[in-house]
Amino acid sequence: MAVILIPELYRKFTFNESECRFGGDTVGIVLKRFAAEYPEMGRRLFDDKGSMRSYVHVFIGKRDIKTMQELRTPVDDHTVVKLIPAIAGG
């Protein structure tokens, strides 16, 4: 099962969990299972059409999945998925 690291900003949507484990062959499957388990988190990750929201960045290691195969990026039991919310200021 892949591990999803949850930033503190999002932990209120995961009952204060700092990480979760979900199985799947791709990061998309893992994140969809995560979203099904934590619907409030799912609404922050995916839009109504099931596409990733632009303000959430997903990394595997040091690489953004946008530079890989996006949601089709393969994962295995040793994969660590990091959710990085975009931060804006003014």
N, C-alpha and C positions, 0 to 999 in steps of 0.2 A: 504494500500500500504506500502511495506517495504521501508525504507530509506537507501540509499547507501551514505555513507560518502566518499568523494573524497579527497585524499591527495593533497596537493598543487602541488606536482610533476606532477600530472595528470590533473590538472585543465585547462591547455592549450588545452586539447582535449575535454573539456566539456563547452566551452565558459565561463570559469572561475566560473562555478557553484561549490559550496562546498558540495552540497548534491543534490540528485535526488530521486524521488519516482517512484516506479514501482510496479505494481501488479503481483501476481503469488503465487502459492502454495509452490514452492521450490526456494532455492537460485539460482539454475540453470536457472529456467524460468525468474526470476528477472534479473539476469545478462545477459541473452540472449536478453531481451528487452532493457536493458541498452546499450548493444553492438549494437543493431540495431539502436537505437536513436543517438548514438555517435560512428560511425564506426572506427574512429581513436583509440578510447578507446577499442573497440572490438578487434582490431588487437593486442593490448597489453595484453588483457586478455586471448584470445583464439587462438590456432594454427589453421592451415588450416583444420584440422580434427574435430575441435570443442571442443578439450580438453583444459582444463585450462593450461596456461603456468606455469612452475614450479617456476618462479621467482616472481609470484604474490601470496600473501597470502590473504585469505578471512577469516575474523573473524565475528562471531556473538557473541556479548558480548566479553568475554575474551577467547572464544574457536575458534580455527582454524577449519574450516569445514572439514579439512583432518582428524581430530579426531572424526568427527561426521559421517554424511552420505554423505559427499562431496557435489556434486551439487544436490543431492537428499534431502539435509537437508531441513526440512519443515520451512516455514516462515509464518508470519501473518502480520497484519497491524501495529503491534507494534515492529516488528523486525528491528534492526539497523544492517546493513551490512557494515563492514569496509574493505576497500581495503588497503593492506599494501604492497608496493613494496619492494622487497629484495634490500638491499643496500650492495654493496661490495666495498672494498677499498684495497689499497695496499701500 
